[in-house]
Amino acid sequence: MILPTKHLEPERSLLGVGADCLRLLDRPKTISRLWDDYKTLRTGSWLGSSRVTFDWFVLALDFLYCIGAVRSIDGVLQRTTR
């Protein structure tokens, strides 16, 4: 689930979805804006065939929050800097 397996493609693993989210967080964004950007990223690439639901997207954001990669301030997500 977190890491890809032989039954779960890398772009659908939480690590893969989280990596895409971090790439898209070049500036602070709301979750809905990040979701729209993520869907656009997936539609415009060869990864478009691999469906990621909003629930899976939120799980990836939860994972990023738990490892300290993102934070939420006033409803806006941003990457943490260390």
N, CA, C and O atoms as a CHARMM CRD file, in Angstrom:
* protein
*
  328
    1    1 MET  N      0.82000  -1.19000   0.00000 PROA 1      0.00000
    2    1 MET  CA     0.00000   0.00000   0.00000 PROA 1      0.00000
    3    1 MET  C      0.86900   1.26100   0.00000 PROA 1      0.00000
    4    1 MET  O      0.66400   2.15900  -0.81700 PROA 1      0.00000
    5    2 ILE  N      1.82400   1.32400   0.90400 PROA 2      0.00000
    6    2 ILE  CA     2.69900   2.49400   0.92800 PROA 2      0.00000
    7    2 ILE  C      3.73900   2.37600  -0.17900 PROA 2      0.00000
    8    2 ILE  O      3.98800   3.32800  -0.91800 PROA 2      0.00000
    9    3 LEU  N      4.33800   1.20400  -0.28200 PROA 3      0.00000
   10    3 LEU  CA     5.32700   0.95200  -1.32200 PROA 3      0.00000
   11    3 LEU  C      4.69900   0.14500  -2.45000 PROA 3      0.00000
   12    3 LEU  O      3.73400  -0.58400  -2.22300 PROA 3      0.00000
   13    4 PRO  N      5.22900   0.26600  -3.65400 PROA 4      0.00000
   14    4 PRO  CA     4.69200  -0.54900  -4.75400 PROA 4      0.00000
   15    4 PRO  C      5.01000  -2.03100  -4.54000 PROA 4      0.00000
   16    4 PRO  O      6.01400  -2.39000  -3.92500 PROA 4      0.00000
   17    5 THR  N      4.13300  -2.86700  -5.06100 PROA 5      0.00000
   18    5 THR  CA     4.33600  -4.31500  -5.02400 PROA 5      0.00000
   19    5 THR  C      4.09300  -4.84900  -6.42500 PROA 5      0.00000
   20    5 THR  O      3.88700  -4.07500  -7.36000 PROA 5      0.00000
   21    6 LYS  N      4.11700  -6.15000  -6.57400 PROA 6      0.00000
   22    6 LYS  CA     3.85200  -6.70100  -7.90500 PROA 6      0.00000
   23    6 LYS  C      2.38500  -6.53500  -8.29900 PROA 6      0.00000
   24    6 LYS  O      2.04700  -6.66200  -9.47500 PROA 6      0.00000
   25    7 HSD  N      1.50800  -6.25100  -7.32900 PROA 7      0.00000
   26    7 HSD  CA     0.09300  -6.03800  -7.62200 PROA 7      0.00000
   27    7 HSD  C     -0.29900  -4.56100  -7.58300 PROA 7      0.00000
   28    7 HSD  O     -1.43400  -4.21300  -7.90800 PROA 7      0.00000
   29    8 LEU  N      0.61600  -3.70700  -7.19400 PROA 8      0.00000
   30    8 LEU  CA     0.33500  -2.27500  -7.07700 PROA 8      0.00000
   31    8 LEU  C      1.41700  -1.49200  -7.82100 PROA 8      0.00000
   32    8 LEU  O      2.58900  -1.51900  -7.44400 PROA 8      0.00000
   33    9 GLU  N      1.00700  -0.79700  -8.87900 PROA 9      0.00000
   34    9 GLU  CA     1.96300  -0.04000  -9.68200 PROA 9      0.00000
   35    9 GLU  C      2.59800   1.06900  -8.85000 PROA 9      0.00000
   36    9 GLU  O      1.97000   1.57200  -7.91900 PROA 9      0.00000
   37   10 PRO  N      3.82900   1.45800  -9.16700 PROA 10     0.00000
   38   10 PRO  CA     4.49100   2.52400  -8.40800 PROA 10     0.00000
   39   10 PRO  C      3.70800   3.83300  -8.39700 PROA 10     0.00000
   40   10 PRO  O      3.68900   4.52900  -7.38200 PROA 10     0.00000
   41   11 GLU  N      3.06500   4.17700  -9.50500 PROA 11     0.00000
   42   11 GLU  CA     2.32200   5.43900  -9.56400 PROA 11     0.00000
   43   11 GLU  C      1.01500   5.41300  -8.77700 PROA 11     0.00000
   44   11 GLU  O      0.37800   6.45100  -8.60300 PROA 11     0.00000
   45   12 ARG  N      0.60500   4.21900  -8.29500 PROA 12     0.00000
   46   12 ARG  CA    -0.58700   4.13000  -7.45900 PROA 12     0.00000
   47   12 ARG  C     -0.25100   3.93900  -5.99400 PROA 12     0.00000
   48   12 ARG  O     -1.13800   4.03900  -5.14700 PROA 12     0.00000
   49   13 SER  N      0.99700   3.66900  -5.67200 PROA 13     0.00000
   50   13 SER  CA     1.37400   3.50300  -4.26600 PROA 13     0.00000
   51   13 SER  C      1.29500   4.85600  -3.56700 PROA 13     0.00000
   52   13 SER  O      1.37600   5.90400  -4.20700 PROA 13     0.00000
   53   14 LEU  N      1.13700   4.82000  -2.26300 PROA 14     0.00000
   54   14 LEU  CA     1.06600   6.08100  -1.52100 PROA 14     0.00000
   55   14 LEU  C      2.36000   6.86700  -1.65600 PROA 14     0.00000
   56   14 LEU  O      2.34200   8.09700  -1.67100 PROA 14     0.00000
   57   15 LEU  N      3.46300   6.17500  -1.75200 PROA 15     0.00000
   58   15 LEU  CA     4.74300   6.83900  -1.94900 PROA 15     0.00000
   59   15 LEU  C      4.79400   7.54000  -3.31100 PROA 15     0.00000
   60   15 LEU  O      5.28800   8.66200  -3.41600 PROA 15     0.00000
   61   16 GLY  N      4.29000   6.88600  -4.33700 PROA 16     0.00000
   62   16 GLY  CA     4.27400   7.47800  -5.67700 PROA 16     0.00000
   63   16 GLY  C      3.32500   8.65500  -5.78700 PROA 16     0.00000
   64   16 GLY  O      3.67400   9.68500  -6.36300 PROA 16     0.00000
   65   17 VAL  N      2.12800   8.51000  -5.23700 PROA 17     0.00000
   66   17 VAL  CA     1.15500   9.60700  -5.26100 PROA 17     0.00000
   67   17 VAL  C      1.68300  10.77000  -4.42200 PROA 17     0.00000
   68   17 VAL  O      1.54100  11.93100  -4.80600 PROA 17     0.00000
   69   18 GLY  N      2.28900  10.45900  -3.28000 PROA 18     0.00000
   70   18 GLY  CA     2.86400  11.50100  -2.43800 PROA 18     0.00000
   71   18 GLY  C      3.99100  12.24500  -3.13300 PROA 18     0.00000
   72   18 GLY  O      4.10900  13.46200  -2.99200 PROA 18     0.00000
   73   19 ALA  N      4.81500  11.53100  -3.87900 PROA 19     0.00000
   74   19 ALA  CA     5.90400  12.17500  -4.62200 PROA 19     0.00000
   75   19 ALA  C      5.35000  13.14500  -5.66000 PROA 19     0.00000
   76   19 ALA  O      5.87500  14.24600  -5.83000 PROA 19     0.00000
   77   20 ASP  N      4.28900  12.73600  -6.35100 PROA 20     0.00000
   78   20 ASP  CA     3.64900  13.63800  -7.31700 PROA 20     0.00000
   79   20 ASP  C      3.08700  14.87100  -6.61500 PROA 20     0.00000
   80   20 ASP  O      3.19700  15.98500  -7.12700 PROA 20     0.00000
   81   21 CYS  N      2.49200  14.67200  -5.45700 PROA 21     0.00000
   82   21 CYS  CA     1.92600  15.80100  -4.70100 PROA 21     0.00000
   83   21 CYS  C      3.02500  16.77200  -4.27400 PROA 21     0.00000
   84   21 CYS  O      2.86000  17.98700  -4.38000 PROA 21     0.00000
   85   22 LEU  N      4.14500  16.23500  -3.79200 PROA 22     0.00000
   86   22 LEU  CA     5.24400  17.11400  -3.39800 PROA 22     0.00000
   87   22 LEU  C      5.78800  17.89700  -4.59200 PROA 22     0.00000
   88   22 LEU  O      6.15200  19.06600  -4.46400 PROA 22     0.00000
   89   23 ARG  N      5.84000  17.25100  -5.73500 PROA 23     0.00000
   90   23 ARG  CA     6.29600  17.93300  -6.94700 PROA 23     0.00000
   91   23 ARG  C      5.35500  19.07800  -7.30800 PROA 23     0.00000
   92   23 ARG  O      5.80100  20.12000  -7.78800 PROA 23     0.00000
   93   24 LEU  N      4.05900  18.88900  -7.08100 PROA 24     0.00000
   94   24 LEU  CA     3.07000  19.91400  -7.42500 PROA 24     0.00000
   95   24 LEU  C      2.97700  21.02300  -6.38300 PROA 24     0.00000
   96   24 LEU  O      2.42300  22.08600  -6.66200 PROA 24     0.00000
   97   25 LEU  N      3.50700  20.79100  -5.19500 PROA 25     0.00000
   98   25 LEU  CA     3.45300  21.80200  -4.13800 PROA 25     0.00000
   99   25 LEU  C      4.63300  22.78000  -4.24400 PROA 25     0.00000
  100   25 LEU  O      5.38200  22.97200  -3.28600 PROA 25     0.00000
  101   26 ASP  N      4.78000  23.38300  -5.40500 PROA 26     0.00000
  102   26 ASP  CA     5.84400  24.36200  -5.60200 PROA 26     0.00000
  103   26 ASP  C      5.53800  25.66000  -4.86300 PROA 26     0.00000
  104   26 ASP  O      6.43300  26.46700  -4.61600 PROA 26     0.00000
  105   27 ARG  N      4.28800  25.85300  -4.51700 PROA 27     0.00000
  106   27 ARG  CA     3.84100  26.98100  -3.70200 PROA 27     0.00000
  107   27 ARG  C      2.67700  26.47100  -2.86300 PROA 27     0.00000
  108   27 ARG  O      2.09500  25.44300  -3.21100 PROA 27     0.00000
  109   28 PRO  N      2.31000  27.14500  -1.76900 PROA 28     0.00000
  110   28 PRO  CA     1.19200  26.67500  -0.94100 PROA 28     0.00000
  111   28 PRO  C     -0.11500  26.59900  -1.74300 PROA 28     0.00000
  112   28 PRO  O     -0.42600  27.49400  -2.53000 PROA 28     0.00000
  113   29 LYS  N     -0.86700  25.52600  -1.53100 PROA 29     0.00000
  114   29 LYS  CA    -2.12100  25.29900  -2.26200 PROA 29     0.00000
  115   29 LYS  C     -3.16500  24.69200  -1.32700 PROA 29     0.00000
  116   29 LYS  O     -2.83200  24.03800  -0.33900 PROA 29     0.00000
  117   30 THR  N     -4.42200  24.92300  -1.66000 PROA 30     0.00000
  118   30 THR  CA    -5.49700  24.23600  -0.96100 PROA 30     0.00000
  119   30 THR  C     -5.53600  22.78900  -1.44900 PROA 30     0.00000
  120   30 THR  O     -4.97600  22.46000  -2.49500 PROA 30     0.00000
  121   31 ILE  N     -6.19500  21.94300  -0.69100 PROA 31     0.00000
  122   31 ILE  CA    -6.29400  20.54100  -1.08300 PROA 31     0.00000
  123   31 ILE  C     -7.04600  20.40600  -2.39600 PROA 31     0.00000
  124   31 ILE  O     -6.66900  19.59800  -3.24500 PROA 31     0.00000
  125   32 SER  N     -8.10400  21.18700  -2.57500 PROA 32     0.00000
  126   32 SER  CA    -8.87000  21.08400  -3.81800 PROA 32     0.00000
  127   32 SER  C     -8.04700  21.54400  -5.02100 PROA 32     0.00000
  128   32 SER  O     -8.15600  20.96000  -6.10000 PROA 32     0.00000
  129   33 ARG  N     -7.23100  22.57600  -4.85200 PROA 33     0.00000
  130   33 ARG  CA    -6.36800  23.03100  -5.94900 PROA 33     0.00000
  131   33 ARG  C     -5.30300  21.97700  -6.26200 PROA 33     0.00000
  132   33 ARG  O     -4.99900  21.72600  -7.42900 PROA 33     0.00000
  133   34 LEU  N     -4.74100  21.36600  -5.22600 PROA 34     0.00000
  134   34 LEU  CA    -3.74100  20.32300  -5.42700 PROA 34     0.00000
  135   34 LEU  C     -4.36000  19.11500  -6.11600 PROA 34     0.00000
  136   34 LEU  O     -3.72100  18.50300  -6.97200 PROA 34     0.00000
  137   35 TRP  N     -5.58100  18.76400  -5.76300 PROA 35     0.00000
  138   35 TRP  CA    -6.29000  17.64800  -6.39600 PROA 35     0.00000
  139   35 TRP  C     -6.52100  17.94800  -7.87600 PROA 35     0.00000
  140   35 TRP  O     -6.32000  17.07500  -8.72100 PROA 35     0.00000
  141   36 ASP  N     -6.94000  19.16800  -8.19600 PROA 36     0.00000
  142   36 ASP  CA    -7.13400  19.55300  -9.60300 PROA 36     0.00000
  143   36 ASP  C     -5.82100  19.47200 -10.37500 PROA 36     0.00000
  144   36 ASP  O     -5.78900  18.96700 -11.49700 PROA 36     0.00000
  145   37 ASP  N     -4.74700  19.96400  -9.78100 PROA 37     0.00000
  146   37 ASP  CA    -3.43500  19.90700 -10.42500 PROA 37     0.00000
  147   37 ASP  C     -2.97800  18.46200 -10.60600 PROA 37     0.00000
  148   37 ASP  O     -2.37800  18.11000 -11.62200 PROA 37     0.00000
  149   38 TYR  N     -3.27200  17.63300  -9.60800 PROA 38     0.00000
  150   38 TYR  CA    -2.88800  16.22100  -9.68000 PROA 38     0.00000
  151   38 TYR  C     -3.63000  15.51000 -10.81000 PROA 38     0.00000
  152   38 TYR  O     -3.03400  14.74900 -11.57300 PROA 38     0.00000
  153   39 LYS  N     -4.94000  15.76300 -10.91000 PROA 39     0.00000
  154   39 LYS  CA    -5.72000  15.15300 -11.99300 PROA 39     0.00000
  155   39 LYS  C     -5.20600  15.60800 -13.35400 PROA 39     0.00000
  156   39 LYS  O     -5.13600  14.81300 -14.29100 PROA 39     0.00000
  157   40 THR  N     -4.84600  16.88900 -13.46500 PROA 40     0.00000
  158   40 THR  CA    -4.30200  17.40400 -14.72300 PROA 40     0.00000
  159   40 THR  C     -2.97300  16.72700 -15.05300 PROA 40     0.00000
  160   40 THR  O     -2.71900  16.37600 -16.20500 PROA 40     0.00000
  161   41 LEU  N     -2.12800  16.54600 -14.04000 PROA 41     0.00000
  162   41 LEU  CA    -0.85200  15.86300 -14.23500 PROA 41     0.00000
  163   41 LEU  C     -1.07600  14.44600 -14.73500 PROA 41     0.00000
  164   41 LEU  O     -0.41400  14.00400 -15.67500 PROA 41     0.00000
  165   42 ARG  N     -1.99500  13.74000 -14.12000 PROA 42     0.00000
  166   42 ARG  CA    -2.26500  12.35000 -14.50700 PROA 42     0.00000
  167   42 ARG  C     -2.92200  12.24600 -15.87600 PROA 42     0.00000
  168   42 ARG  O     -2.65300  11.30200 -16.61800 PROA 42     0.00000
  169   43 THR  N     -3.77000  13.19200 -16.21800 PROA 43     0.00000
  170   43 THR  CA    -4.45400  13.14800 -17.50600 PROA 43     0.00000
  171   43 THR  C     -3.48200  13.42200 -18.64800 PROA 43     0.00000
  172   43 THR  O     -3.60800  12.84200 -19.72600 PROA 43     0.00000
  173   44 GLY  N     -2.52000  14.29700 -18.41400 PROA 44     0.00000
  174   44 GLY  CA    -1.60100  14.69200 -19.46600 PROA 44     0.00000
  175   44 GLY  C     -0.38800  13.80700 -19.61400 PROA 44     0.00000
  176   44 GLY  O      0.55900  14.19000 -20.30100 PROA 44     0.00000
  177   45 SER  N     -0.37300  12.63200 -18.99700 PROA 45     0.00000
  178   45 SER  CA     0.80200  11.77200 -19.09200 PROA 45     0.00000
  179   45 SER  C      0.38100  10.33800 -19.37000 PROA 45     0.00000
  180   45 SER  O     -0.80700  10.02500 -19.44400 PROA 45     0.00000
  181   46 TRP  N      1.35800   9.49100 -19.51800 PROA 46     0.00000
  182   46 TRP  CA     1.08600   8.06900 -19.74100 PROA 46     0.00000
  183   46 TRP  C      0.50300   7.41100 -18.50100 PROA 46     0.00000
  184   46 TRP  O      0.03300   6.27500 -18.56300 PROA 46     0.00000
  185   47 LEU  N      0.52900   8.11600 -17.37300 PROA 47     0.00000
  186   47 LEU  CA    -0.01700   7.58200 -16.12600 PROA 47     0.00000
  187   47 LEU  C     -1.53200   7.72800 -16.04100 PROA 47     0.00000
  188   47 LEU  O     -2.14200   7.25900 -15.08000 PROA 47     0.00000
  189   48 GLY  N     -2.13900   8.36200 -17.01900 PROA 48     0.00000
  190   48 GLY  CA    -3.56800   8.62900 -16.96600 PROA 48     0.00000
  191   48 GLY  C     -4.43300   7.39400 -16.83900 PROA 48     0.00000
  192   48 GLY  O     -5.53800   7.46000 -16.30000 PROA 48     0.00000
  193   49 SER  N     -3.93900   6.26200 -17.33200 PROA 49     0.00000
  194   49 SER  CA    -4.74300   5.04600 -17.25900 PROA 49     0.00000
  195   49 SER  C     -4.82300   4.49900 -15.83700 PROA 49     0.00000
  196   49 SER  O     -5.71300   3.70600 -15.53000 PROA 49     0.00000
  197   50 SER  N     -3.92600   4.90100 -14.98900 PROA 50     0.00000
  198   50 SER  CA    -3.91300   4.42300 -13.61100 PROA 50     0.00000
  199   50 SER  C     -4.77000   5.33400 -12.73300 PROA 50     0.00000
  200   50 SER  O     -4.33400   6.41800 -12.34400 PROA 50     0.00000
  201   51 ARG  N     -5.97200   4.89800 -12.42800 PROA 51     0.00000
  202   51 ARG  CA    -6.92000   5.71600 -11.67500 PROA 51     0.00000
  203   51 ARG  C     -6.53200   5.81400 -10.20900 PROA 51     0.00000
  204   51 ARG  O     -6.26700   4.80800  -9.55000 PROA 51     0.00000
  205   52 VAL  N     -6.50300   7.03800  -9.71500 PROA 52     0.00000
  206   52 VAL  CA    -6.28900   7.29100  -8.29700 PROA 52     0.00000
  207   52 VAL  C     -7.51000   8.05700  -7.81300 PROA 52     0.00000
  208   52 VAL  O     -7.82200   9.12700  -8.33600 PROA 52     0.00000
  209   53 THR  N     -8.19900   7.51600  -6.82000 PROA 53     0.00000
  210   53 THR  CA    -9.39600   8.16300  -6.29700 PROA 53     0.00000
  211   53 THR  C     -9.00500   9.26400  -5.31500 PROA 53     0.00000
  212   53 THR  O     -7.86500   9.34000  -4.85800 PROA 53     0.00000
  213   54 PHE  N     -9.97700  10.11000  -5.00400 PROA 54     0.00000
  214   54 PHE  CA    -9.73200  11.18300  -4.04200 PROA 54     0.00000
  215   54 PHE  C     -9.37200  10.60700  -2.67900 PROA 54     0.00000
  216   54 PHE  O     -8.53100  11.16300  -1.97300 PROA 54     0.00000
  217   55 ASP  N    -10.00200   9.50000  -2.30700 PROA 55     0.00000
  218   55 ASP  CA    -9.68400   8.85300  -1.02500 PROA 55     0.00000
  219   55 ASP  C     -8.21400   8.43900  -0.96400 PROA 55     0.00000
  220   55 ASP  O     -7.54900   8.63900   0.05200 PROA 55     0.00000
  221   56 TRP  N     -7.71500   7.86500  -2.05500 PROA 56     0.00000
  222   56 TRP  CA    -6.32300   7.42700  -2.11400 PROA 56     0.00000
  223   56 TRP  C     -5.39300   8.64000  -2.08400 PROA 56     0.00000
  224   56 TRP  O     -4.32900   8.60000  -1.46500 PROA 56     0.00000
  225   57 PHE  N     -5.80300   9.71800  -2.75700 PROA 57     0.00000
  226   57 PHE  CA    -5.05600  10.96900  -2.76300 PROA 57     0.00000
  227   57 PHE  C     -4.93900  11.52800  -1.33800 PROA 57     0.00000
  228   57 PHE  O     -3.86500  11.97000  -0.92900 PROA 57     0.00000
  229   58 VAL  N     -6.03700  11.50600  -0.59400 PROA 58     0.00000
  230   58 VAL  CA    -6.02400  12.00600   0.78900 PROA 58     0.00000
  231   58 VAL  C     -5.15500  11.11100   1.67400 PROA 58     0.00000
  232   58 VAL  O     -4.45700  11.61000   2.55700 PROA 58     0.00000
  233   59 LEU  N     -5.19100   9.80100   1.44800 PROA 59     0.00000
  234   59 LEU  CA    -4.30500   8.91200   2.21400 PROA 59     0.00000
  235   59 LEU  C     -2.83600   9.25500   1.96000 PROA 59     0.00000
  236   59 LEU  O     -2.01700   9.21400   2.87800 PROA 59     0.00000
  237   60 ALA  N     -2.51000   9.59100   0.72000 PROA 60     0.00000
  238   60 ALA  CA    -1.13400   9.99100   0.40000 PROA 60     0.00000
  239   60 ALA  C     -0.77700  11.28700   1.12200 PROA 60     0.00000
  240   60 ALA  O      0.34300  11.43300   1.61200 PROA 60     0.00000
  241   61 LEU  N     -1.71600  12.23000   1.19200 PROA 61     0.00000
  242   61 LEU  CA    -1.47000  13.47400   1.93100 PROA 61     0.00000
  243   61 LEU  C     -1.30500  13.19900   3.41800 PROA 61     0.00000
  244   61 LEU  O     -0.46200  13.81100   4.07400 PROA 61     0.00000
  245   62 ASP  N     -2.10400  12.28000   3.95400 PROA 62     0.00000
  246   62 ASP  CA    -1.96000  11.88000   5.35900 PROA 62     0.00000
  247   62 ASP  C     -0.57400  11.29700   5.61200 PROA 62     0.00000
  248   62 ASP  O      0.06800  11.60300   6.61700 PROA 62     0.00000
  249   63 PHE  N     -0.12700  10.46100   4.69500 PROA 63     0.00000
  250   63 PHE  CA     1.20600   9.87300   4.80500 PROA 63     0.00000
  251   63 PHE  C      2.27700  10.96000   4.81200 PROA 63     0.00000
  252   63 PHE  O      3.19100  10.93000   5.63600 PROA 63     0.00000
  253   64 LEU  N      2.16100  11.92400   3.89100 PROA 64     0.00000
  254   64 LEU  CA     3.12900  13.02400   3.83900 PROA 64     0.00000
  255   64 LEU  C      3.11000  13.84700   5.12600 PROA 64     0.00000
  256   64 LEU  O      4.15400  14.29500   5.59800 PROA 64     0.00000
  257   65 TYR  N      1.92400  14.04300   5.68700 PROA 65     0.00000
  258   65 TYR  CA     1.80800  14.78900   6.94500 PROA 65     0.00000
  259   65 TYR  C      2.46100  14.01300   8.09000 PROA 65     0.00000
  260   65 TYR  O      3.16000  14.59100   8.92300 PROA 65     0.00000
  261   66 CYS  N      2.22900  12.71300   8.12100 PROA 66     0.00000
  262   66 CYS  CA     2.78200  11.88200   9.20400 PROA 66     0.00000
  263   66 CYS  C      4.30800  11.84600   9.18700 PROA 66     0.00000
  264   66 CYS  O      4.93500  11.77400  10.24300 PROA 66     0.00000
  265   67 ILE  N      4.90000  11.89300   8.02100 PROA 67     0.00000
  266   67 ILE  CA     6.36700  11.85600   7.95500 PROA 67     0.00000
  267   67 ILE  C      6.96500  13.25900   7.99700 PROA 67     0.00000
  268   67 ILE  O      8.18300  13.41900   7.92600 PROA 67     0.00000
  269   68 GLY  N      6.10200  14.28300   8.11400 PROA 68     0.00000
  270   68 GLY  CA     6.57800  15.64500   8.26300 PROA 68     0.00000
  271   68 GLY  C      6.98800  16.33300   6.97500 PROA 68     0.00000
  272   68 GLY  O      7.72600  17.31800   7.00600 PROA 68     0.00000
  273   69 ALA  N      6.52000  15.82900   5.84400 PROA 69     0.00000
  274   69 ALA  CA     6.88800  16.42000   4.55400 PROA 69     0.00000
  275   69 ALA  C      6.01500  17.61600   4.19200 PROA 69     0.00000
  276   69 ALA  O      6.44800  18.49100   3.44200 PROA 69     0.00000
  277   70 VAL  N      4.78700  17.66600   4.71800 PROA 70     0.00000
  278   70 VAL  CA     3.88000  18.78700   4.45900 PROA 70     0.00000
  279   70 VAL  C      3.27200  19.24400   5.77500 PROA 70     0.00000
  280   70 VAL  O      3.27300  18.52200   6.77200 PROA 70     0.00000
  281   71 ARG  N      2.76000  20.44900   5.74700 PROA 71     0.00000
  282   71 ARG  CA     2.01600  20.95800   6.90300 PROA 71     0.00000
  283   71 ARG  C      0.84000  21.77000   6.38100 PROA 71     0.00000
  284   71 ARG  O      0.82500  22.20800   5.23100 PROA 71     0.00000
  285   72 SER  N     -0.12800  21.95800   7.24000 PROA 72     0.00000
  286   72 SER  CA    -1.32900  22.71100   6.88400 PROA 72     0.00000
  287   72 SER  C     -1.41500  23.93900   7.78000 PROA 72     0.00000
  288   72 SER  O     -1.40000  23.84400   9.00700 PROA 72     0.00000
  289   73 ILE  N     -1.50700  25.08500   7.13400 PROA 73     0.00000
  290   73 ILE  CA    -1.66400  26.34000   7.86500 PROA 73     0.00000
  291   73 ILE  C     -2.85900  27.07200   7.27700 PROA 73     0.00000
  292   73 ILE  O     -2.86300  27.43200   6.10000 PROA 73     0.00000
  293   74 ASP  N     -3.88100  27.28900   8.11600 PROA 74     0.00000
  294   74 ASP  CA    -5.11500  27.96600   7.69800 PROA 74     0.00000
  295   74 ASP  C     -5.74700  27.31400   6.46900 PROA 74     0.00000
  296   74 ASP  O     -6.23100  28.00800   5.57400 PROA 74     0.00000
  297   75 GLY  N     -5.74000  25.97500   6.42500 PROA 75     0.00000
  298   75 GLY  CA    -6.38000  25.25700   5.33400 PROA 75     0.00000
  299   75 GLY  C     -5.58000  25.20500   4.05000 PROA 75     0.00000
  300   75 GLY  O     -6.10300  24.80400   3.01000 PROA 75     0.00000
  301   76 VAL  N     -4.31700  25.60300   4.10500 PROA 76     0.00000
  302   76 VAL  CA    -3.45800  25.60100   2.91600 PROA 76     0.00000
  303   76 VAL  C     -2.28200  24.66800   3.18800 PROA 76     0.00000
  304   76 VAL  O     -1.63000  24.75700   4.22900 PROA 76     0.00000
  305   77 LEU  N     -2.02100  23.77100   2.23500 PROA 77     0.00000
  306   77 LEU  CA    -0.89700  22.84900   2.35700 PROA 77     0.00000
  307   77 LEU  C      0.36800  23.48100   1.82400 PROA 77     0.00000
  308   77 LEU  O      0.34900  24.21400   0.83500 PROA 77     0.00000
  309   78 GLN  N      1.47400  23.18500   2.49500 PROA 78     0.00000
  310   78 GLN  CA     2.75900  23.61800   1.99200 PROA 78     0.00000
  311   78 GLN  C      3.81600  22.61000   2.37800 PROA 78     0.00000
  312   78 GLN  O      3.68200  21.89800   3.37400 PROA 78     0.00000
  313   79 ARG  N      4.87500  22.55500   1.57800 PROA 79     0.00000
  314   79 ARG  CA     5.98200  21.67800   1.88400 PROA 79     0.00000
  315   79 ARG  C      6.72700  22.22100   3.10100 PROA 79     0.00000
  316   79 ARG  O      6.82200  23.43200   3.30000 PROA 79     0.00000
  317   80 THR  N      7.24500  21.31600   3.89600 PROA 80     0.00000
  318   80 THR  CA     8.07300  21.75000   5.02700 PROA 80     0.00000
  319   80 THR  C      9.51200  21.83200   4.55200 PROA 80     0.00000
  320   80 THR  O      9.93400  21.09100   3.66500 PROA 80     0.00000
  321   81 THR  N     10.24500  22.73100   5.14800 PROA 81     0.00000
  322   81 THR  CA    11.66000  22.86500   4.82700 PROA 81     0.00000
  323   81 THR  C     12.47400  22.51800   6.04600 PROA 81     0.00000
  324   81 THR  O     12.18100  22.98100   7.14800 PROA 81     0.00000
  325   82 ARG  N     13.47200  21.72400   5.86100 PROA 82     0.00000
  326   82 ARG  CA    14.30600  21.32100   6.98300 PROA 82     0.00000
  327   82 ARG  C     15.74000  21.46500   6.61200 PROA 82     0.00000
  328   82 ARG  O     16.62000  21.17500   7.42200 PROA 82     0.00000
